[in-house]
Amino acid sequence: MEPVEVIRGDGPVVLGMPHTGTYVPADIRRCLNERGRGLSDTDWHIHDLYDGLLPGVTVVRATIHRYVIDANRDPSGASLYPGQNTTGLVPMTDFDGLDIWDTPPTEADIAARKHAFHTPYHAALEAELQRVQAAHGVAVLYDCHSIRSRIPFLFEGLLPDFNIGTNNGTTCDERIASAVAEVCDAADGFSSVTNGRFKGGWTTRHHGRPDTGRHAIQMELAQSTYMEEMPPWTYRRDRAETIRPHLQTILTRIDQLAREGELA
């Protein structure tokens, strides 16, 4: 299986999807324990949730599961959130802090996985951002994520529905962040926060260079907004159809900002 899937569009917005993949090579699957083989920390159904919301959008999607290697982590292994519980480049535990391996990967295993899976994903993402920017003068990466709404190992209490990340305003033009926050704040029945527990992963921080016309913003959705947060992780179309109009408005606003020359 190819490590990355690309759907090319002709617009200025690129959707990144580093955590929707569920492929685990057989030799790696044999090293996971029963809990690990459950793949519980997948960004389930995100590609379905965003499907068809913005004409002309480009999608770059990793097919490999994050337990093999996490495409949204710094390839150096540095923590995104020093001092806080999190998972690493190749997670040793799941989001509940429980072991997922019978045979943990070696340093050589991790290096091989970076070469085979992590590097190709970001190379594909970079290529699409370059293509889009060449056509429009700017490119906007909207990084699509989701997570269970209650995970005591990672955060206290109930996570807001919309979690916007711009690494404290450094990864995109403020007009993008403001437009997204405005839509989320106005979404009746939903809660939102900007740069709360999730400030944007390595993808957003690495590719977001607004001074060069390259903008990036992460959206971490609480999975309760569109699915059941327990196995078999059922997609709830009734919930999805409530949040999809807001996601569509977000993407449309970003697209308009880019097309109208509002962004540097």
N, C-alpha and C positions, 0 to 999 in steps of 0.2 A: 504494500500500500504506500502511496506517495505521502510524505509527511505533511503536505500542505495542499489545500484546495483553493483555487482562485476563481472568482466570478467577476469578470471585468465589466465595468460600467463606464459611461462617458462623463459622469459628473465629478464634482470636486471633493466628494466625501468618500472615505474608505472606512468600512466596518472591519475592525479586528476582532477575531474570535479565537483566542488562544486556549480556551478551556472546555470547548464543547466536544472535543474528540474523545472517543472511547476505545480506540485501537491500542492494544497491548501486545507486542510480539510474544509468541509462544514461550520463548526462552526466558523472557522477563516475567511473564505471567506465572511461570512455575516457581519463581522466587518470592512472589507475594503470598502472604498468609490469607486465610479465608476472609478476614475483614478487608484486606487490601483488594482482593478480587471483586469485592462489591462496588468498587469505584464510586464511593458515596459522595466524593467532593467534586463531581462533574458539574459544569454549568449546564445542567440539563435543559434541553429544548430551546436554548437561546437562538439557534439558527432558525427555528420555526417561528419563534416569537417575533423576530424582526423581518421575516420574509415578506417581501412585497410592500414594505412601508415607504420606500423612497425610490422612485424611478431613477435609473442611471447610477445607482450606488455600486461601488466595488466592494466585494467581500473577500477577505483573506482569512481562511479558517484552518487551524491546526487539526489534523486528524488523530494525532497521538494523544494518549491520556496524560494528564499532568503528573500521575504517579511515575510514569516512565521518565519524563523530565518536564519541568514546568516552564513553558515558553514565556511566562510573564515574570520570571525571576532573573536577577542579574546573573549573567553567565560566570562571573567571578565567584559567586556564592555569597556575596555580601547581602546582609539582611535589608529588606525594604523598610522594616520598622524596628530599629534597634531598641532593645529593652522590652519589646512586647512579644507575646506568643504569636508565632506565625509558622509557616512551612517553608522549606527551602527549595533550592534548585531541583534536587530530587528529594521529595519529602520522605522523612523517616517515619512520620506519624500522619494520621489523618487530622481533620480539623477539630476532633475531639481530644487530641493529644495521645491517641492510642496507636500502638505499633501496627504497621501494615506489611512488614517484610518477615518472611522466614529466613531468607538469605539476603541481607542488605547489599546494595551495589558497592563495588570497590571504586577507588579513584579512577582506575582505568575504565571501568564501566561508565562512569559519569562522563569522562572525557569523550568516549565513543558516542554516547547519546547526544552530547552537545553537538558533535560534528554531524551526526545523522539526522537530528530532529530540530534542535533549537536553532542552529545557524540557518538551515534552509527556510524555516518559518520567517525569521526576521529579514532574510535576504529577499524573500518574496514580498514581504510587507514594504520594505524599502524600495523595491522596484516599482510597486504600484503607486506609492506616494510620489516617487520621482515622475512617473508617467502622468499622473493626475496634475501635479504642479506644473509640468511643462505645458499642459493644455490650458490651465486656468490661472496660472500665476501663483496660486495658493493650493494647499492641500490640507484637509482636515481629517485626522484620524479619530474616529469615535470607537473606543474600545469597549466591547460588549461583555459584561460579566453578570453573574448572579451567585447567590449564596443563601444558605438557610438563614432564617430570620432570628434564630436563637442558637448561639454556639458559645456557651460559657467559657470555653478554653480560649476563645479569640476576643470576646467582648462581653460586656455586661448587658443584661436586659434584652430588650427587643430592638433589633436593627431598624432604622427608618426604611421606608419602601424604596426611595430613590437616594442613592449615595453617589454624589458627584465628586470626581477626583481630578484636580489639576496641579497636584503637588504644591499646594499653597499659592496658586496663581502663576506658576512658572512655565506651564506647558502649553498654554494657549492664550490668545487675545482675550482680554477681559470681556469683550462683547459676546464671545461665544459662551463663556462661563455664565454671564448674566442672563443671556437668552435661555440657556438650559435651566438655570435655577428658577427663572420666572415661570416657565411652563410647569415645572415640578411643584413649586409653591402654590400655584393656582389649581392644581389637580385635586378636585374635590374627593375627599375620602382617603387621600394618600399623604404620607409624611415624607420629608426630604431633608437632606443636609449636604453641605459642600465642605469637602476636606475634613470630614469627621474621622471615623475609624479607618476608612479607606480613602487614601489620598491620590490613588493612581499607582499602578505597578510599574515594573521596569519598562514595559512597552510604552506607556504614556511618557515616562520620564526620559527615555532614550530617544524616542522619535519626535517628541514635542519640542520644536525649536522655533518659537514664534517670530524671533528676529530674522529668520530666514524664510518666512512665509509657510512654515510647516507647523501646524497646530495639532494638539492631541488632547483629548479629554476622555476620562473613563467614567462609565456608568455601571455601578454595582447595584443590581436590583435584589431586593429581598425575594426569595423564591416563592414565598407565600402569595405574592401578587399574581402568580400565573400557574402554579402547580402545587401538587401535594409534596410536602417536605419529608417524606419517608418512602421507603421502597414500596412499590416499584416506581416511584418518582413520576406519578401520572401527570400529564399535561392537562390542565383544566381550562378548556376552551372558554368557559363562561368567565373565568377570571381574566384570561388573556385578552378577551375582547373588551374588557373594561380598561386595561392599561395600554393596549396597543394604540388607541387614538392619541394618547399623550406622547408616546414614543414617536409616533408619526409626526406630530407637531414639532417635537424637539429636532428631529432630523431635517424636517422641512425648513425650520428657522436657520439651522446651521448652513444648509445648502444655499439658502437665499443670501445670507451674509457673505458667503464665499463668492457667489455668482455676481453680486451687486458691487463688488469691489470695496466692501466695507472693511476687509481685513488687509493688513499690510503684507 
